[in-house]
Amino acid sequence: MYAAAPRVERRFLEALRRLDDRSVPIAETYRRARGLADQMGVPRPSYEHVRLHLQATRWRELDRKKARDLLFELAYNTRAADQVGADLLENLR
């Protein structure tokens, strides 16, 4: 029997983000995270908590990449500034 974590430590979540490999399913990352939690000496979170955290992390990274690409388009003037500005505002929502 293992201890379930009511709250997940931030250092574990940061390590989990580094452990995430998009080429494998989240369930496989969860299996790897169980060993990571044991190594770190923290209670391991539920699968649901890991899944939600990884999905949110992936969405944030995707949003950052979109914003970065739009800023490059604006900086290098590859598209009209009003179009890029509208896309940037849409990306912030």
GIFENRA-V362780 format. One record per helix or strand of 2 or more residues. SS is the DSSP state (@ for helix, = for strand). FROM is the first residue (numbers start at 1). LEN is the number of residues. If there is no record, write none. Layout:
# GIFENRA-V362780
ss: [SS | SS]
from: [FROM | FROM]
len: [LEN | LEN]
This chain:
# GIFENRA-V362780
ss: [@ | @ | @ | @]
from: [10 | 26 | 47 | 81]
len: [10 | 15 | 29 | 12]
